[in-house]
């Protein structure tokens, strides 16, 4: 995305202690479509809204295409690669945990909820033409508040953000129900499992550890994930470890041995075997290919 073409509006109200939470809205309005090729590793939670345009993207090496209106969500550390993009109008919302991420908001729309907990499946929500007006208004309301802050400025911005997340979650639920009709309980167990993997993948590598935290058997966990089209629990854990390793190998300068230790492996050789089995090449070969 052509970052220099985006007009940005940033939250500037300091807390009593002097710390400034991060919240920003970027507006894209171009006379002609802008085309770009680039990669970006997010430092914040991000919501991208493409109202008019098309693009081919990768989120953490998963490819997808957007044609028309769509929303997609990134968590800190996720890598967005833009392979081809032509955008005339859209918005970008960025925020950190200090601005919005408390459990009182509810698990579904908190930062560990299903919208942002998407390392195993990029959360991309295609929208219909009739949805465009309502979503555009939410972004415009945020910009208006940032340009003309009034009493309870932060509370108002949080309200608009929460409205956006709730509406996006509703659209996601509608699409998932239409696609597979899965039961709410099964969806919740899968979401809770993936949230736990996201939190503990560098410390806990065994399926049994997660099943115990979820108060289900490993067999039951595997069955419910299968109902939703996920891989086995063991593969989900492995893929999350490998994903983090790929990020580090491509975008950091750590030695392979250090990456293995950071991911909870006492034996770097075992880590290398796991990575090689998943990717078909050693960690060093993977790094050499992308950094050459």
C-alpha positions as CSV (number, residue, x, y, z in Angstrom):
1,X,0.0,0.0,0.0
2,X,1.3,3.4,-0.8
3,X,1.8,4.6,2.7
4,X,2.8,8.1,1.6
5,X,-0.5,8.6,0.0
6,X,-2.5,8.1,3.2
7,X,-3.7,11.1,5.2
8,X,-3.3,10.2,8.9
9,X,-5.2,11.3,12.0
10,X,-3.7,10.4,15.4
11,X,-5.0,10.3,19.0
12,X,-3.0,12.9,21.0
13,X,-4.5,13.0,24.5
14,X,-2.0,12.1,27.1
15,X,-2.7,10.1,30.2
16,X,-2.0,11.6,33.7
17,X,1.2,9.6,33.9
18,X,2.3,11.0,30.5
19,X,2.0,7.8,28.5
20,X,0.3,8.2,25.2
21,X,-1.6,5.2,23.9
22,X,-1.4,4.7,20.1
23,X,-4.5,5.1,18.0
24,X,-4.5,6.3,14.4
25,X,-6.8,6.3,11.4
26,X,-5.5,6.7,7.9
27,X,-7.7,7.7,4.9
28,X,-6.9,6.7,1.3
29,X,-8.6,8.9,-1.3
30,X,-6.9,8.8,-4.7
31,X,-8.0,10.1,-8.1
32,X,-6.5,7.0,-9.8
33,X,-5.8,3.6,-8.5
34,X,-2.5,3.3,-6.7
35,X,-0.4,0.1,-7.3
36,X,2.3,-1.1,-5.0
37,X,4.5,-4.1,-4.1
38,X,5.9,-4.2,-0.6
39,X,6.0,-6.1,2.7
40,X,5.2,-4.6,6.2
41,X,5.5,-6.2,9.6
42,X,2.9,-4.7,11.8
43,X,3.8,-3.2,15.2
44,X,0.2,-2.6,16.2
45,X,-3.2,-4.1,15.8
46,X,-4.4,-3.1,12.3
47,X,-7.7,-3.0,10.5
48,X,-7.6,-2.4,6.8
49,X,-10.8,-1.4,5.0
50,X,-10.7,-1.5,1.2
51,X,-13.8,0.2,-0.1
52,X,-12.8,0.5,-3.8
53,X,-10.0,-1.5,-5.3
54,X,-8.6,-4.9,-5.7
55,X,-5.4,-6.6,-4.4
56,X,-3.4,-9.8,-4.0
57,X,-1.9,-10.1,-0.5
58,X,-0.1,-12.5,1.8
59,X,-0.7,-12.4,5.5
60,X,2.1,-14.5,7.2
61,X,2.7,-16.3,3.9
62,X,-1.0,-17.1,3.3
63,X,-2.2,-15.8,-0.1
64,X,-5.6,-14.2,-0.7
65,X,-7.3,-11.9,-3.1
66,X,-9.6,-8.9,-2.4
67,X,-11.8,-7.7,-5.2
68,X,-14.3,-5.0,-4.1
69,X,-15.0,-4.0,-0.5
70,X,-13.4,-6.0,2.3
71,X,-12.0,-5.8,5.8
72,X,-8.9,-7.6,7.1
73,X,-7.2,-7.7,10.5
74,X,-3.5,-8.0,11.6
75,X,-2.0,-8.5,15.0
76,X,1.4,-7.2,16.1
77,X,4.2,-9.2,14.5
78,X,2.2,-10.4,11.5
79,X,3.7,-9.7,8.1
80,X,1.5,-8.2,5.4
81,X,3.0,-8.7,1.9
82,X,1.3,-6.8,-0.9
83,X,1.9,-8.6,-4.2
84,X,-0.4,-6.4,-6.3
85,X,-2.7,-3.7,-5.2
86,X,-4.9,-1.1,-6.9
87,X,-6.8,1.0,-4.4
88,X,-8.7,4.2,-4.9
89,X,-10.5,4.4,-1.5
90,X,-10.1,2.9,1.9
91,X,-9.1,3.3,5.5
92,X,-6.5,1.9,7.9
93,X,-7.0,1.8,11.7
94,X,-4.0,1.1,14.0
95,X,-3.9,0.8,17.7
96,X,-1.9,-0.7,20.6
97,X,-2.9,-2.6,23.7
98,X,-2.6,0.5,25.8
99,X,-5.4,2.1,23.8
100,X,-7.8,-0.9,23.5
101,X,-7.3,-4.4,24.9
102,X,-9.0,-5.2,28.2
103,X,-11.0,-8.3,29.0
104,X,-14.1,-6.2,30.0
105,X,-14.6,-5.7,26.3
106,X,-15.4,-9.4,25.9
107,X,-13.3,-12.1,24.4
108,X,-14.8,-12.0,21.0
109,X,-13.8,-8.4,20.3
110,X,-10.7,-8.1,22.6
111,X,-7.3,-8.3,21.1
112,X,-7.1,-12.0,21.8
113,X,-10.5,-12.6,20.2
114,X,-11.4,-14.2,16.9
115,X,-10.9,-11.2,14.7
116,X,-7.2,-10.7,15.6
117,X,-6.4,-14.2,16.7
118,X,-5.8,-15.2,13.1
119,X,-2.4,-16.6,12.7
120,X,-3.8,-19.9,11.4
121,X,-6.3,-18.2,9.0
122,X,-6.1,-14.7,7.8
123,X,-9.2,-12.9,8.9
124,X,-10.5,-11.4,5.7
125,X,-14.2,-10.3,5.5
126,X,-15.6,-9.6,2.0
127,X,-18.5,-7.2,2.2
128,X,-21.5,-6.7,0.0
129,X,-22.3,-3.3,-1.6
130,X,-25.1,-2.8,0.9
131,X,-22.6,-3.0,3.8
132,X,-20.4,-0.2,2.5
133,X,-22.3,2.8,3.8
134,X,-22.5,1.6,7.4
135,X,-18.7,0.8,7.6
136,X,-17.7,4.0,5.9
137,X,-19.7,6.0,8.5
138,X,-17.8,4.3,11.3
139,X,-14.4,5.3,9.9
140,X,-15.6,8.8,9.1
141,X,-16.9,9.2,12.7
142,X,-13.5,8.3,14.0
143,X,-11.8,10.9,11.8
144,X,-14.3,13.5,12.8
145,X,-13.7,12.8,16.5
146,X,-9.9,12.9,16.0
147,X,-10.1,16.2,14.1
148,X,-12.5,17.8,16.7
149,X,-11.9,16.2,20.1
150,X,-14.5,16.9,22.7
151,X,-15.3,15.8,26.2
152,X,-14.7,12.0,26.8
153,X,-12.6,12.0,23.6
154,X,-11.0,8.7,24.2
155,X,-14.2,7.0,25.4
156,X,-15.9,8.2,22.1
157,X,-13.0,6.7,20.0
158,X,-13.2,3.4,21.9
159,X,-16.9,3.3,21.3
160,X,-16.5,3.8,17.5
161,X,-13.8,1.2,17.5
162,X,-15.9,-1.3,19.4
163,X,-18.8,-0.7,17.1
164,X,-16.6,-1.4,14.2
165,X,-15.3,-4.7,15.7
166,X,-18.8,-5.8,16.7
167,X,-20.1,-5.2,13.2
168,X,-17.2,-7.0,11.6
169,X,-17.6,-9.9,14.0
170,X,-21.3,-10.1,13.0
171,X,-20.4,-10.2,9.3
172,X,-17.8,-12.9,10.0
173,X,-20.3,-15.0,12.0
174,X,-22.8,-14.7,9.2
175,X,-20.3,-15.9,6.6
176,X,-19.1,-18.8,8.7
177,X,-22.6,-19.9,9.5
178,X,-23.5,-19.8,5.8
179,X,-20.3,-21.7,4.9
180,X,-20.4,-24.5,7.4
181,X,-23.3,-24.1,9.9
182,X,-20.9,-25.1,12.8
183,X,-22.3,-25.1,16.3
184,X,-21.3,-22.1,18.5
185,X,-19.8,-24.4,21.2
186,X,-17.4,-25.9,18.6
187,X,-16.5,-22.5,17.3
188,X,-15.7,-21.3,20.8
189,X,-13.6,-24.3,21.7
190,X,-11.5,-23.8,18.5
191,X,-11.1,-20.1,19.2
192,X,-10.0,-20.8,22.8
193,X,-7.6,-23.4,21.6
194,X,-6.0,-21.2,19.1
195,X,-5.9,-18.3,21.6
196,X,-4.0,-20.6,24.0
197,X,-1.6,-21.7,21.2
198,X,-0.9,-18.1,20.4
199,X,-0.1,-17.3,24.0
200,X,2.0,-20.4,24.9
201,X,3.4,-21.8,21.6
202,X,6.9,-21.0,22.7
203,X,6.5,-22.8,26.0
204,X,4.0,-25.6,25.5
205,X,4.4,-28.0,22.5
206,X,2.2,-30.9,23.6
207,X,-1.5,-31.3,22.6
208,X,-2.3,-32.7,26.0
209,X,-1.2,-29.5,27.8
210,X,-3.7,-27.5,25.8
211,X,-6.5,-30.1,26.1
212,X,-6.0,-30.0,29.9
213,X,-6.4,-26.2,30.0
214,X,-9.6,-26.5,27.9
215,X,-11.0,-29.4,30.1
216,X,-11.4,-31.7,27.1
217,X,-9.6,-34.8,25.9
218,X,-7.0,-34.5,23.1
219,X,-9.3,-36.8,21.0
220,X,-12.3,-34.5,21.5
221,X,-10.2,-31.4,20.7
222,X,-9.0,-33.0,17.4
223,X,-12.5,-34.0,16.4
224,X,-14.0,-30.5,16.9
225,X,-11.1,-28.8,15.1
226,X,-11.7,-31.2,12.2
227,X,-15.4,-30.3,12.1
228,X,-14.3,-26.7,11.3
229,X,-11.8,-27.7,8.7
230,X,-8.7,-27.1,10.9
231,X,-5.6,-29.2,10.9
232,X,-4.9,-31.6,13.8
233,X,-4.1,-29.9,17.1
234,X,-0.5,-31.1,16.8
235,X,-0.2,-29.5,13.3
236,X,-1.7,-26.3,14.6
237,X,0.9,-26.0,17.3
238,X,3.7,-27.0,14.9
239,X,2.5,-24.5,12.3
240,X,2.5,-21.7,14.8
241,X,6.0,-22.5,15.9
242,X,7.1,-22.7,12.3
243,X,5.4,-19.4,11.4
244,X,7.3,-17.6,14.1
245,X,10.5,-19.2,13.0
246,X,9.9,-18.1,9.4
247,X,9.3,-14.5,10.6
248,X,12.6,-14.5,12.5
249,X,14.5,-16.2,9.7
250,X,13.3,-13.7,7.1
251,X,13.1,-10.5,9.1
252,X,15.6,-10.8,12.0
253,X,19.4,-11.5,12.4
254,X,19.2,-14.1,15.2
255,X,21.3,-17.3,14.7
256,X,19.2,-20.4,14.1
257,X,20.2,-21.8,17.5
258,X,18.9,-18.7,19.3
259,X,15.6,-18.9,17.4
260,X,15.3,-22.5,18.5
261,X,15.9,-21.6,22.2
262,X,13.4,-18.7,22.0
263,X,10.8,-21.1,20.7
264,X,11.2,-23.5,23.6
265,X,13.6,-26.1,22.1
266,X,16.5,-27.3,24.3
267,X,17.8,-29.2,21.3
268,X,18.3,-26.9,18.2
269,X,18.8,-30.1,16.0
270,X,15.2,-31.2,17.0
271,X,13.9,-27.8,16.0
272,X,15.7,-28.0,12.7
273,X,14.2,-31.4,12.0
274,X,10.7,-30.1,12.8
275,X,11.1,-27.1,10.6
276,X,12.6,-29.1,7.7
277,X,9.7,-31.6,7.9
278,X,7.2,-28.8,7.7
279,X,8.9,-26.7,5.0
280,X,10.9,-29.2,3.0
281,X,14.2,-27.4,3.8
282,X,16.4,-26.5,6.8
283,X,16.0,-23.2,8.7
284,X,19.3,-22.0,7.3
285,X,18.4,-22.9,3.7
286,X,15.1,-21.1,4.1
287,X,16.9,-18.0,5.4
288,X,19.5,-18.1,2.6
289,X,16.8,-18.3,0.0
290,X,14.9,-15.2,1.1
291,X,17.9,-13.1,2.1
292,X,20.1,-13.9,-0.9
